[in-house]
Amino acid sequence: MVPLHGGGLKAPLLVWALAVAFLLLVASLLIGAFSKPDFPPYALGAHADSTYTLDASRGDQWRWWGDLGFRRNHVITALGAGAIDLGPAAFDSVTELPADGYVPTSFSADTANAGLGKWYEYSMWSHLLTSKHHVYAIRTAAGERAKLEILAYYCREVGAACYTIRYEKARPRV
């Protein structure tokens, strides 16, 4: 018979660490299940300040808005158009748009546009997407330039995949 020291068996440290990790995982899933996004007050359609809200919640088709296509959390440009990520910037501070370097959309089994890339941050705790608030330069298929910022991914009418964007065409030089 093996004598017990200290009055009982002690579980190995690894077992305790795994138990704590499991409890943290369960807690994060529960927090995410009960978290609801703070829906922005935007309604579908056009708003002031070159702001628009559109429903892209259908996972089986692209919702086209000009030369931009939206489907769930994916954003692409139309054939012949392209995009450049200008990084985090105040929308109004971007006054000049690049003449070239626009990345076209790769139309394949995994249609994507690297210029728009992953425009969002994903929270493991809430399981919600939030905009990185980058400004993107867009070159349309007709060769016009514009700037884009994705403001929100949720709205009261639709829930998820309800994009509110700010979009403004470049002013011609005089």
mmCIF file of the C-alpha atoms, coordinates in Angstrom:
data_MODEL
# 
_entry.id   MODEL 
# 
loop_
_atom_site.group_PDB 
_atom_site.id 
_atom_site.type_symbol 
_atom_site.label_atom_id 
_atom_site.label_alt_id 
_atom_site.label_comp_id 
_atom_site.label_asym_id 
_atom_site.label_entity_id 
_atom_site.label_seq_id 
_atom_site.pdbx_PDB_ins_code 
_atom_site.Cartn_x 
_atom_site.Cartn_y 
_atom_site.Cartn_z 
_atom_site.occupancy 
_atom_site.B_iso_or_equiv 
_atom_site.pdbx_formal_charge 
_atom_site.auth_seq_id 
_atom_site.auth_comp_id 
_atom_site.auth_asym_id 
_atom_site.auth_atom_id 
_atom_site.pdbx_PDB_model_num 
ATOM 1   C CA . MET A 1 1   ? 0.000   0.000  0.000   1.00 0.00 ? 1   MET A CA 1 
ATOM 2   C CA . VAL A 1 2   ? 1.303   3.474  -0.923  1.00 0.00 ? 2   VAL A CA 1 
ATOM 3   C CA . PRO A 1 3   ? 1.203   5.974  1.903   1.00 0.00 ? 3   PRO A CA 1 
ATOM 4   C CA . LEU A 1 4   ? -0.621  9.252  1.168   1.00 0.00 ? 4   LEU A CA 1 
ATOM 5   C CA . HIS A 1 5   ? 1.318   12.316 2.185   1.00 0.00 ? 5   HIS A CA 1 
ATOM 6   C CA . GLY A 1 6   ? -0.527  15.490 3.122   1.00 0.00 ? 6   GLY A CA 1 
ATOM 7   C CA . GLY A 1 7   ? -3.881  13.814 3.546   1.00 0.00 ? 7   GLY A CA 1 
ATOM 8   C CA . GLY A 1 8   ? -4.815  13.214 -0.116  1.00 0.00 ? 8   GLY A CA 1 
ATOM 9   C CA . LEU A 1 9   ? -3.765  12.846 -3.734  1.00 0.00 ? 9   LEU A CA 1 
ATOM 10  C CA . LYS A 1 10  ? -2.780  16.004 -5.611  1.00 0.00 ? 10  LYS A CA 1 
ATOM 11  C CA . ALA A 1 11  ? -3.687  16.285 -9.267  1.00 0.00 ? 11  ALA A CA 1 
ATOM 12  C CA . PRO A 1 12  ? -0.804  17.081 -11.564 1.00 0.00 ? 12  PRO A CA 1 
ATOM 13  C CA . LEU A 1 13  ? -0.361  20.717 -12.526 1.00 0.00 ? 13  LEU A CA 1 
ATOM 14  C CA . LEU A 1 14  ? -1.084  19.942 -16.187 1.00 0.00 ? 14  LEU A CA 1 
ATOM 15  C CA . VAL A 1 15  ? -4.568  18.633 -15.344 1.00 0.00 ? 15  VAL A CA 1 
ATOM 16  C CA . TRP A 1 16  ? -5.374  21.840 -13.468 1.00 0.00 ? 16  TRP A CA 1 
ATOM 17  C CA . ALA A 1 17  ? -4.044  23.972 -16.325 1.00 0.00 ? 17  ALA A CA 1 
ATOM 18  C CA . LEU A 1 18  ? -6.207  22.080 -18.834 1.00 0.00 ? 18  LEU A CA 1 
ATOM 19  C CA . ALA A 1 19  ? -9.255  22.430 -16.594 1.00 0.00 ? 19  ALA A CA 1 
ATOM 20  C CA . VAL A 1 20  ? -8.739  26.197 -16.330 1.00 0.00 ? 20  VAL A CA 1 
ATOM 21  C CA . ALA A 1 21  ? -8.240  26.471 -20.104 1.00 0.00 ? 21  ALA A CA 1 
ATOM 22  C CA . PHE A 1 22  ? -11.453 24.511 -20.692 1.00 0.00 ? 22  PHE A CA 1 
ATOM 23  C CA . LEU A 1 23  ? -13.404 26.756 -18.310 1.00 0.00 ? 23  LEU A CA 1 
ATOM 24  C CA . LEU A 1 24  ? -12.054 29.865 -20.063 1.00 0.00 ? 24  LEU A CA 1 
ATOM 25  C CA . LEU A 1 25  ? -13.114 28.451 -23.429 1.00 0.00 ? 25  LEU A CA 1 
ATOM 26  C CA . VAL A 1 26  ? -16.630 27.714 -22.157 1.00 0.00 ? 26  VAL A CA 1 
ATOM 27  C CA . ALA A 1 27  ? -16.830 31.209 -20.630 1.00 0.00 ? 27  ALA A CA 1 
ATOM 28  C CA . SER A 1 28  ? -15.786 32.849 -23.919 1.00 0.00 ? 28  SER A CA 1 
ATOM 29  C CA . LEU A 1 29  ? -18.403 30.874 -25.842 1.00 0.00 ? 29  LEU A CA 1 
ATOM 30  C CA . LEU A 1 30  ? -21.092 31.839 -23.357 1.00 0.00 ? 30  LEU A CA 1 
ATOM 31  C CA . ILE A 1 31  ? -20.077 35.506 -23.443 1.00 0.00 ? 31  ILE A CA 1 
ATOM 32  C CA . GLY A 1 32  ? -20.191 35.418 -27.250 1.00 0.00 ? 32  GLY A CA 1 
ATOM 33  C CA . ALA A 1 33  ? -23.576 33.722 -27.278 1.00 0.00 ? 33  ALA A CA 1 
ATOM 34  C CA . PHE A 1 34  ? -25.103 36.402 -25.090 1.00 0.00 ? 34  PHE A CA 1 
ATOM 35  C CA . SER A 1 35  ? -23.281 39.390 -26.625 1.00 0.00 ? 35  SER A CA 1 
ATOM 36  C CA . LYS A 1 36  ? -25.306 41.507 -28.959 1.00 0.00 ? 36  LYS A CA 1 
ATOM 37  C CA . PRO A 1 37  ? -23.704 44.183 -31.096 1.00 0.00 ? 37  PRO A CA 1 
ATOM 38  C CA . ASP A 1 38  ? -24.478 47.783 -30.377 1.00 0.00 ? 38  ASP A CA 1 
ATOM 39  C CA . PHE A 1 39  ? -26.371 48.371 -33.613 1.00 0.00 ? 39  PHE A CA 1 
ATOM 40  C CA . PRO A 1 40  ? -25.546 51.697 -35.243 1.00 0.00 ? 40  PRO A CA 1 
ATOM 41  C CA . PRO A 1 41  ? -28.582 53.874 -35.871 1.00 0.00 ? 41  PRO A CA 1 
ATOM 42  C CA . TYR A 1 42  ? -28.266 53.635 -39.669 1.00 0.00 ? 42  TYR A CA 1 
ATOM 43  C CA . ALA A 1 43  ? -31.234 52.581 -41.778 1.00 0.00 ? 43  ALA A CA 1 
ATOM 44  C CA . LEU A 1 44  ? -30.831 51.002 -45.213 1.00 0.00 ? 44  LEU A CA 1 
ATOM 45  C CA . GLY A 1 45  ? -30.160 53.544 -47.963 1.00 0.00 ? 45  GLY A CA 1 
ATOM 46  C CA . ALA A 1 46  ? -28.313 56.829 -48.398 1.00 0.00 ? 46  ALA A CA 1 
ATOM 47  C CA . HIS A 1 47  ? -27.443 59.150 -45.506 1.00 0.00 ? 47  HIS A CA 1 
ATOM 48  C CA . ALA A 1 48  ? -25.662 62.479 -45.084 1.00 0.00 ? 48  ALA A CA 1 
ATOM 49  C CA . ASP A 1 49  ? -21.897 62.868 -45.577 1.00 0.00 ? 49  ASP A CA 1 
ATOM 50  C CA . SER A 1 50  ? -21.616 60.383 -48.473 1.00 0.00 ? 50  SER A CA 1 
ATOM 51  C CA . THR A 1 51  ? -22.654 57.538 -46.164 1.00 0.00 ? 51  THR A CA 1 
ATOM 52  C CA . TYR A 1 52  ? -24.662 54.512 -47.346 1.00 0.00 ? 52  TYR A CA 1 
ATOM 53  C CA . THR A 1 53  ? -26.043 51.402 -45.658 1.00 0.00 ? 53  THR A CA 1 
ATOM 54  C CA . LEU A 1 54  ? -26.676 48.224 -47.644 1.00 0.00 ? 54  LEU A CA 1 
ATOM 55  C CA . ASP A 1 55  ? -27.772 44.662 -46.913 1.00 0.00 ? 55  ASP A CA 1 
ATOM 56  C CA . ALA A 1 56  ? -25.161 42.039 -47.887 1.00 0.00 ? 56  ALA A CA 1 
ATOM 57  C CA . SER A 1 57  ? -26.475 39.277 -45.636 1.00 0.00 ? 57  SER A CA 1 
ATOM 58  C CA . ARG A 1 58  ? -27.237 36.785 -48.425 1.00 0.00 ? 58  ARG A CA 1 
ATOM 59  C CA . GLY A 1 59  ? -24.367 34.327 -48.456 1.00 0.00 ? 59  GLY A CA 1 
ATOM 60  C CA . ASP A 1 60  ? -25.238 32.974 -51.902 1.00 0.00 ? 60  ASP A CA 1 
ATOM 61  C CA . GLN A 1 61  ? -24.958 36.179 -53.951 1.00 0.00 ? 61  GLN A CA 1 
ATOM 62  C CA . TRP A 1 62  ? -22.952 39.385 -54.181 1.00 0.00 ? 62  TRP A CA 1 
ATOM 63  C CA . ARG A 1 63  ? -24.686 42.680 -53.386 1.00 0.00 ? 63  ARG A CA 1 
ATOM 64  C CA . TRP A 1 64  ? -23.267 45.146 -55.897 1.00 0.00 ? 64  TRP A CA 1 
ATOM 65  C CA . TRP A 1 65  ? -23.029 48.812 -55.124 1.00 0.00 ? 65  TRP A CA 1 
ATOM 66  C CA . GLY A 1 66  ? -21.346 50.521 -58.041 1.00 0.00 ? 66  GLY A CA 1 
ATOM 67  C CA . ASP A 1 67  ? -18.002 48.800 -58.642 1.00 0.00 ? 67  ASP A CA 1 
ATOM 68  C CA . LEU A 1 68  ? -17.987 47.240 -55.160 1.00 0.00 ? 68  LEU A CA 1 
ATOM 69  C CA . GLY A 1 69  ? -19.380 43.817 -54.308 1.00 0.00 ? 69  GLY A CA 1 
ATOM 70  C CA . PHE A 1 70  ? -20.373 42.810 -50.763 1.00 0.00 ? 70  PHE A CA 1 
ATOM 71  C CA . ARG A 1 71  ? -21.226 39.315 -49.514 1.00 0.00 ? 71  ARG A CA 1 
ATOM 72  C CA . ARG A 1 72  ? -21.279 38.601 -45.787 1.00 0.00 ? 72  ARG A CA 1 
ATOM 73  C CA . ASN A 1 73  ? -17.795 39.661 -44.596 1.00 0.00 ? 73  ASN A CA 1 
ATOM 74  C CA . HIS A 1 74  ? -16.200 39.806 -48.080 1.00 0.00 ? 74  HIS A CA 1 
ATOM 75  C CA . VAL A 1 75  ? -15.707 42.966 -50.144 1.00 0.00 ? 75  VAL A CA 1 
ATOM 76  C CA . ILE A 1 76  ? -14.427 42.927 -53.732 1.00 0.00 ? 76  ILE A CA 1 
ATOM 77  C CA . THR A 1 77  ? -14.170 45.223 -56.735 1.00 0.00 ? 77  THR A CA 1 
ATOM 78  C CA . ALA A 1 78  ? -15.810 44.634 -60.108 1.00 0.00 ? 78  ALA A CA 1 
ATOM 79  C CA . LEU A 1 79  ? -13.951 43.275 -63.108 1.00 0.00 ? 79  LEU A CA 1 
ATOM 80  C CA . GLY A 1 80  ? -11.594 46.006 -64.351 1.00 0.00 ? 80  GLY A CA 1 
ATOM 81  C CA . ALA A 1 81  ? -11.679 47.871 -61.025 1.00 0.00 ? 81  ALA A CA 1 
ATOM 82  C CA . GLY A 1 82  ? -9.195  47.709 -58.149 1.00 0.00 ? 82  GLY A CA 1 
ATOM 83  C CA . ALA A 1 83  ? -8.430  48.807 -54.602 1.00 0.00 ? 83  ALA A CA 1 
ATOM 84  C CA . ILE A 1 84  ? -5.537  49.923 -52.404 1.00 0.00 ? 84  ILE A CA 1 
ATOM 85  C CA . ASP A 1 85  ? -5.489  49.846 -48.597 1.00 0.00 ? 85  ASP A CA 1 
ATOM 86  C CA . LEU A 1 86  ? -4.298  53.303 -47.501 1.00 0.00 ? 86  LEU A CA 1 
ATOM 87  C CA . GLY A 1 87  ? -4.241  52.205 -43.858 1.00 0.00 ? 87  GLY A CA 1 
ATOM 88  C CA . PRO A 1 88  ? -5.802  53.785 -40.787 1.00 0.00 ? 88  PRO A CA 1 
ATOM 89  C CA . ALA A 1 89  ? -6.534  57.420 -41.547 1.00 0.00 ? 89  ALA A CA 1 
ATOM 90  C CA . ALA A 1 90  ? -9.222  59.999 -41.000 1.00 0.00 ? 90  ALA A CA 1 
ATOM 91  C CA . PHE A 1 91  ? -11.478 59.824 -44.066 1.00 0.00 ? 91  PHE A CA 1 
ATOM 92  C CA . ASP A 1 92  ? -11.442 63.600 -44.624 1.00 0.00 ? 92  ASP A CA 1 
ATOM 93  C CA . SER A 1 93  ? -7.649  63.751 -44.318 1.00 0.00 ? 93  SER A CA 1 
ATOM 94  C CA . VAL A 1 94  ? -7.213  61.641 -47.479 1.00 0.00 ? 94  VAL A CA 1 
ATOM 95  C CA . THR A 1 95  ? -7.169  64.283 -50.203 1.00 0.00 ? 95  THR A CA 1 
ATOM 96  C CA . GLU A 1 96  ? -4.956  62.628 -52.844 1.00 0.00 ? 96  GLU A CA 1 
ATOM 97  C CA . LEU A 1 97  ? -5.518  59.143 -54.258 1.00 0.00 ? 97  LEU A CA 1 
ATOM 98  C CA . PRO A 1 98  ? -2.782  57.117 -55.983 1.00 0.00 ? 98  PRO A CA 1 
ATOM 99  C CA . ALA A 1 99  ? -2.687  57.103 -59.769 1.00 0.00 ? 99  ALA A CA 1 
ATOM 100 C CA . ASP A 1 100 ? -1.707  53.428 -59.976 1.00 0.00 ? 100 ASP A CA 1 
ATOM 101 C CA . GLY A 1 101 ? -1.017  50.322 -57.905 1.00 0.00 ? 101 GLY A CA 1 
ATOM 102 C CA . TYR A 1 102 ? -4.669  49.274 -57.634 1.00 0.00 ? 102 TYR A CA 1 
ATOM 103 C CA . VAL A 1 103 ? -5.145  45.565 -56.892 1.00 0.00 ? 103 VAL A CA 1 
ATOM 104 C CA . PRO A 1 104 ? -7.808  43.808 -58.994 1.00 0.00 ? 104 PRO A CA 1 
ATOM 105 C CA . THR A 1 105 ? -10.133 41.169 -57.620 1.00 0.00 ? 105 THR A CA 1 
ATOM 106 C CA . SER A 1 106 ? -9.099  37.564 -58.130 1.00 0.00 ? 106 SER A CA 1 
ATOM 107 C CA . PHE A 1 107 ? -12.202 35.812 -59.442 1.00 0.00 ? 107 PHE A CA 1 
ATOM 108 C CA . SER A 1 108 ? -11.793 32.125 -58.549 1.00 0.00 ? 108 SER A CA 1 
ATOM 109 C CA . ALA A 1 109 ? -13.201 29.529 -56.187 1.00 0.00 ? 109 ALA A CA 1 
ATOM 110 C CA . ASP A 1 110 ? -12.156 31.906 -53.386 1.00 0.00 ? 110 ASP A CA 1 
ATOM 111 C CA . THR A 1 111 ? -13.011 35.297 -54.893 1.00 0.00 ? 111 THR A CA 1 
ATOM 112 C CA . ALA A 1 112 ? -11.118 37.991 -53.013 1.00 0.00 ? 112 ALA A CA 1 
ATOM 113 C CA . ASN A 1 113 ? -9.472  41.379 -53.387 1.00 0.00 ? 113 ASN A CA 1 
ATOM 114 C CA . ALA A 1 114 ? -6.130  41.681 -51.592 1.00 0.00 ? 114 ALA A CA 1 
ATOM 115 C CA . GLY A 1 115 ? -6.383  45.487 -51.773 1.00 0.00 ? 115 GLY A CA 1 
ATOM 116 C CA . LEU A 1 116 ? -9.436  45.376 -49.514 1.00 0.00 ? 116 LEU A CA 1 
ATOM 117 C CA . GLY A 1 117 ? -8.185  42.304 -47.681 1.00 0.00 ? 117 GLY A CA 1 
ATOM 118 C CA . LYS A 1 118 ? -9.377  41.677 -44.183 1.00 0.00 ? 118 LYS A CA 1 
ATOM 119 C CA . TRP A 1 119 ? -11.040 45.028 -43.485 1.00 0.00 ? 119 TRP A CA 1 
ATOM 120 C CA . TYR A 1 120 ? -12.239 43.940 -40.042 1.00 0.00 ? 120 TYR A CA 1 
ATOM 121 C CA . GLU A 1 121 ? -11.090 42.847 -36.604 1.00 0.00 ? 121 GLU A CA 1 
ATOM 122 C CA . TYR A 1 122 ? -12.693 39.705 -35.166 1.00 0.00 ? 122 TYR A CA 1 
ATOM 123 C CA . SER A 1 123 ? -13.254 39.458 -31.416 1.00 0.00 ? 123 SER A CA 1 
ATOM 124 C CA . MET A 1 124 ? -12.863 35.983 -29.962 1.00 0.00 ? 124 MET A CA 1 
ATOM 125 C CA . TRP A 1 125 ? -14.764 37.148 -26.871 1.00 0.00 ? 125 TRP A CA 1 
ATOM 126 C CA . SER A 1 126 ? -17.836 38.639 -28.523 1.00 0.00 ? 126 SER A CA 1 
ATOM 127 C CA . HIS A 1 127 ? -17.587 36.879 -31.919 1.00 0.00 ? 127 HIS A CA 1 
ATOM 128 C CA . LEU A 1 128 ? -18.327 40.221 -33.600 1.00 0.00 ? 128 LEU A CA 1 
ATOM 129 C CA . LEU A 1 129 ? -16.659 41.962 -36.521 1.00 0.00 ? 129 LEU A CA 1 
ATOM 130 C CA . THR A 1 130 ? -15.582 45.593 -36.204 1.00 0.00 ? 130 THR A CA 1 
ATOM 131 C CA . SER A 1 131 ? -14.083 47.798 -38.870 1.00 0.00 ? 131 SER A CA 1 
ATOM 132 C CA . LYS A 1 132 ? -10.359 48.540 -38.802 1.00 0.00 ? 132 LYS A CA 1 
ATOM 133 C CA . HIS A 1 133 ? -11.363 52.021 -40.071 1.00 0.00 ? 133 HIS A CA 1 
ATOM 134 C CA . HIS A 1 134 ? -8.857  51.942 -42.881 1.00 0.00 ? 134 HIS A CA 1 
ATOM 135 C CA . VAL A 1 135 ? -9.421  54.155 -45.886 1.00 0.00 ? 135 VAL A CA 1 
ATOM 136 C CA . TYR A 1 136 ? -9.288  52.398 -49.257 1.00 0.00 ? 136 TYR A CA 1 
ATOM 137 C CA . ALA A 1 137 ? -8.600  53.962 -52.635 1.00 0.00 ? 137 ALA A CA 1 
ATOM 138 C CA . ILE A 1 138 ? -10.892 52.557 -55.330 1.00 0.00 ? 138 ILE A CA 1 
ATOM 139 C CA . ARG A 1 139 ? -10.358 52.753 -59.083 1.00 0.00 ? 139 ARG A CA 1 
ATOM 140 C CA . THR A 1 140 ? -13.580 52.006 -60.922 1.00 0.00 ? 140 THR A CA 1 
ATOM 141 C CA . ALA A 1 141 ? -13.745 50.012 -64.148 1.00 0.00 ? 141 ALA A CA 1 
ATOM 142 C CA . ALA A 1 142 ? -14.265 53.364 -65.933 1.00 0.00 ? 142 ALA A CA 1 
ATOM 143 C CA . GLY A 1 143 ? -10.988 54.673 -64.459 1.00 0.00 ? 143 GLY A CA 1 
ATOM 144 C CA . GLU A 1 144 ? -12.507 57.064 -61.904 1.00 0.00 ? 144 GLU A CA 1 
ATOM 145 C CA . ARG A 1 145 ? -11.051 57.147 -58.409 1.00 0.00 ? 145 ARG A CA 1 
ATOM 146 C CA . ALA A 1 146 ? -12.843 57.231 -55.061 1.00 0.00 ? 146 ALA A CA 1 
ATOM 147 C CA . LYS A 1 147 ? -12.149 56.632 -51.397 1.00 0.00 ? 147 LYS A CA 1 
ATOM 148 C CA . LEU A 1 148 ? -14.001 54.169 -49.177 1.00 0.00 ? 148 LEU A CA 1 
ATOM 149 C CA . GLU A 1 149 ? -14.243 53.525 -45.448 1.00 0.00 ? 149 GLU A CA 1 
ATOM 150 C CA . ILE A 1 150 ? -16.289 50.726 -43.911 1.00 0.00 ? 150 ILE A CA 1 
ATOM 151 C CA . LEU A 1 151 ? -17.910 52.226 -40.824 1.00 0.00 ? 151 LEU A CA 1 
ATOM 152 C CA . ALA A 1 152 ? -20.051 49.379 -39.520 1.00 0.00 ? 152 ALA A CA 1 
ATOM 153 C CA . TYR A 1 153 ? -21.014 45.764 -40.234 1.00 0.00 ? 153 TYR A CA 1 
ATOM 154 C CA . TYR A 1 154 ? -24.282 45.660 -38.293 1.00 0.00 ? 154 TYR A CA 1 
ATOM 155 C CA . CYS A 1 155 ? -27.587 47.537 -38.422 1.00 0.00 ? 155 CYS A CA 1 
ATOM 156 C CA . ARG A 1 156 ? -30.937 47.248 -36.675 1.00 0.00 ? 156 ARG A CA 1 
ATOM 157 C CA . GLU A 1 157 ? -32.913 46.186 -39.751 1.00 0.00 ? 157 GLU A CA 1 
ATOM 158 C CA . VAL A 1 158 ? -30.664 43.337 -40.896 1.00 0.00 ? 158 VAL A CA 1 
ATOM 159 C CA . GLY A 1 159 ? -28.223 42.478 -38.124 1.00 0.00 ? 159 GLY A CA 1 
ATOM 160 C CA . ALA A 1 160 ? -24.904 41.143 -39.462 1.00 0.00 ? 160 ALA A CA 1 
ATOM 161 C CA . ALA A 1 161 ? -23.619 41.876 -42.988 1.00 0.00 ? 161 ALA A CA 1 
ATOM 162 C CA . CYS A 1 162 ? -25.366 45.231 -43.064 1.00 0.00 ? 162 CYS A CA 1 
ATOM 163 C CA . TYR A 1 163 ? -22.562 47.490 -44.239 1.00 0.00 ? 163 TYR A CA 1 
ATOM 164 C CA . THR A 1 164 ? -22.472 51.192 -43.559 1.00 0.00 ? 164 THR A CA 1 
ATOM 165 C CA . ILE A 1 165 ? -19.822 52.732 -45.769 1.00 0.00 ? 165 ILE A CA 1 
ATOM 166 C CA . ARG A 1 166 ? -18.531 56.169 -46.525 1.00 0.00 ? 166 ARG A CA 1 
ATOM 167 C CA . TYR A 1 167 ? -17.752 56.588 -50.223 1.00 0.00 ? 167 TYR A CA 1 
ATOM 168 C CA . GLU A 1 168 ? -16.646 59.694 -52.036 1.00 0.00 ? 168 GLU A CA 1 
ATOM 169 C CA . LYS A 1 169 ? -15.492 60.140 -55.623 1.00 0.00 ? 169 LYS A CA 1 
ATOM 170 C CA . ALA A 1 170 ? -12.220 61.968 -56.131 1.00 0.00 ? 170 ALA A CA 1 
ATOM 171 C CA . ARG A 1 171 ? -12.596 65.551 -57.197 1.00 0.00 ? 171 ARG A CA 1 
ATOM 172 C CA . PRO A 1 172 ? -11.019 66.333 -60.568 1.00 0.00 ? 172 PRO A CA 1 
ATOM 173 C CA . ARG A 1 173 ? -7.906  68.484 -60.439 1.00 0.00 ? 173 ARG A CA 1 
ATOM 174 C CA . VAL A 1 174 ? -8.287  72.058 -61.679 1.00 0.00 ? 174 VAL A CA 1 
# 
